[in-house]
Amino acid sequence: MSVELLPGFAALTGQDIERVPWRPFGGMPHVHVRYLFTTPDTVAGLMRLDAGAHEARHLHVGGQHHVWVVDGTVRFDGRHLDPGSYVHVPAGMTHTMKADADGCTLFFVFSRGS
């Protein structure tokens, strides 16, 4: 994959992102992730949940999430979210996600610390 390194940031084209492989996530069948950016403190990427797939209720003690719905629909702690929706989960808060009938793709940023 070609990553263009510019002063202070990295840029990925849509074609670059398409070449990043989807990987199974957390031992959950039907949940996959494309890691786009990682540092010791931050992870950003795309998460795909197949139709009806879910991520069990869990807690991140030392980190917060930012999540944007790219396509499809998802229930985040029971709340129906469609494309363009945004969620912030502060450190120390439990949460769960379940894809609706068509599945969904999410863009996420996980940051350690508060």
N, C-alpha and C positions, 0 to 999 in steps of 0.2 A: 504494500500500500504506500502511496506517495502522500506524505504530509508536508505541506508547505509551512516552513517555520519562518515566522516574521517576528520582529522585535516585540516581545511581550505576549505573543499568542501563537496558536497553531490553527490552521484552516484546513478543513476537509471539504472537498467537493461532494456533491451527491454521488458521483461515480466512486469516489474513495469510500464513502460510507457503504455503498452496495457491495464492495469487496470485503468488508469486515464480516467475518462469519458469525452467524447466529450460534450461540452456545447454550446448552441446557443450563437452567438456573436453579440452584439450591436443591437439586434432587427432585424438583417438581416436574412431573411430566406435563407437557403442554405449556410450559413457561420457558421463554428463551430470552437471551440478552445479547446485545451488541455493545461492547465496551468501546467508547469513542475517545475517552480522555481519562487518564488516571494519574494521580499523584498520591503521596502518602496520606493526604488529608481529604482528597476529593475524588469522586468517581462520577462520570457522566456517561450516559448511553441511552440506548433504546431498549425497551422491554416489550416483548410480544406475548400476549396471553391468548391462546386459542379459545374458541367458543366454549364458554362455561368454565374455563380454567380459573383457578383461584390461588392466591397466596394466603396462607393461613395467618391468623392473627399473630402478630409478633411485635417485639419491642427493640428499638435501637437506643440503648442507654446513652451512648456517646456520640450520637450523630443526628442530623436532621435531613429530611427529604424535601425536594421540590419536584413536583410531577406535573407534566402537561400532557393532556390527551391529544395525540396526533391524529389517530383515526379509530373508528369503532366506538363502542361505548363500554363503560366500566362502572361497577358499583364500588365506591370507596367508602368503607364503613357504612354501607347501606344507601349512600347517596348516589343517585344516577348522574353520571357525568358524560357529556358528549364531546366531540372534537372542539378544541380550543379551551377546554376547562383547565383549571389550575388547582393544585392542592399543595399546601405546605404542612408537613408533619414535624413538629418540634421534637427535639431529643427528649426521650423519656415518655413518649405517648405511644400506646399500642395502636395498631391499624391493620386492616385487611383489605384485599382487593379481589373482585370477582368480575371476569369478563362477561358481558351479555352474549346474546345468541350469535353475533357476528365476530366475536373476539375484539381485540383492541391492540393498538400500539401506543406506548407511552414514551415520552422523553423524560429522563430523570437526572437529577443531580443529588448526590448524597455527599454531605459534608460532615466530617468528624468535628466534634466540638459544638458549641452552641452558636 
